[in-house]
Amino acid sequence: MPGSLATTTDTSIKAIAMATSKELLRTVTKHGFTLVRSRKHLIFDHPCGARLVTASSASDVRSIRNVESNIKRILKGYGIEV
């Protein structure tokens, strides 16, 4: 049945997106950022004053790696080595 295949695929995509969101949150909080607000974007603040803005849903396989790269770049600008 075509309907059940679409439902399975949609469910799988949602499960992957939820797992990626949890991994993203773990990665960001590991570096000392705290979630300030979440709507279309997730906005995190760091105690040193740095701000990180990410999409609320992962649209790329490399999204976690890209966020880690952004964290390193942002914190390096504040003189913090990761």
PLY file of the C-alpha trace (Angstrom):
ply
format ascii 1.0
element vertex 82
property float x
property float y
property float z
element edge 81
property int vertex1
property int vertex2
end_header
0.00 0.00 0.00
1.46 3.38 -0.97
-0.09 5.10 2.04
1.65 2.92 4.59
5.05 3.37 2.89
4.71 7.17 3.06
3.77 6.96 6.74
6.77 4.75 7.52
9.11 7.08 5.64
7.66 10.17 7.34
8.01 8.51 10.74
11.62 7.55 10.02
12.49 11.09 8.95
10.90 12.52 12.10
12.81 10.03 14.27
16.11 10.94 12.60
15.36 14.67 13.00
14.57 14.19 16.72
17.77 12.21 17.27
19.77 14.88 15.46
18.15 17.63 17.53
19.08 15.83 20.75
22.64 15.35 19.52
22.81 19.02 18.55
21.64 20.09 21.99
24.19 17.78 23.66
27.00 19.15 21.48
26.15 22.78 22.12
25.68 22.40 25.89
28.95 20.44 26.11
30.72 23.63 25.01
29.00 25.74 27.69
26.16 27.26 25.67
22.64 27.51 27.08
19.42 27.64 25.06
17.90 31.13 25.16
14.94 30.65 22.83
13.64 28.31 20.16
11.28 28.97 17.32
12.39 28.71 13.70
15.96 28.95 14.96
17.64 27.81 18.15
19.53 30.62 19.86
22.23 29.77 22.38
24.29 32.09 24.57
27.69 31.42 26.13
28.80 32.89 29.48
31.58 34.83 27.67
28.94 36.70 25.64
29.10 34.62 22.45
25.85 33.81 20.65
25.17 30.82 18.41
22.18 30.61 16.07
21.23 27.34 14.37
18.24 26.06 12.43
15.65 24.32 14.59
15.66 21.30 12.28
18.62 19.61 10.71
18.46 19.79 6.93
21.89 18.36 6.22
23.73 15.19 7.13
26.69 17.30 8.25
24.66 19.69 10.39
26.23 18.58 13.70
29.75 18.93 12.26
28.90 22.35 10.87
27.62 23.50 14.27
30.78 22.22 15.96
32.84 24.16 13.42
30.79 27.30 14.10
31.25 26.87 17.86
35.02 26.61 17.46
35.09 29.67 15.19
32.90 31.76 17.52
34.79 30.84 20.68
38.15 31.39 18.99
37.00 34.95 18.29
36.50 35.38 22.05
39.94 33.94 22.79
38.68 30.57 24.02
40.38 27.49 22.57
38.26 24.37 22.14
0 1
1 2
2 3
3 4
4 5
5 6
6 7
7 8
8 9
9 10
10 11
11 12
12 13
13 14
14 15
15 16
16 17
17 18
18 19
19 20
20 21
21 22
22 23
23 24
24 25
25 26
26 27
27 28
28 29
29 30
30 31
31 32
32 33
33 34
34 35
35 36
36 37
37 38
38 39
39 40
40 41
41 42
42 43
43 44
44 45
45 46
46 47
47 48
48 49
49 50
50 51
51 52
52 53
53 54
54 55
55 56
56 57
57 58
58 59
59 60
60 61
61 62
62 63
63 64
64 65
65 66
66 67
67 68
68 69
69 70
70 71
71 72
72 73
73 74
74 75
75 76
76 77
77 78
78 79
79 80
80 81
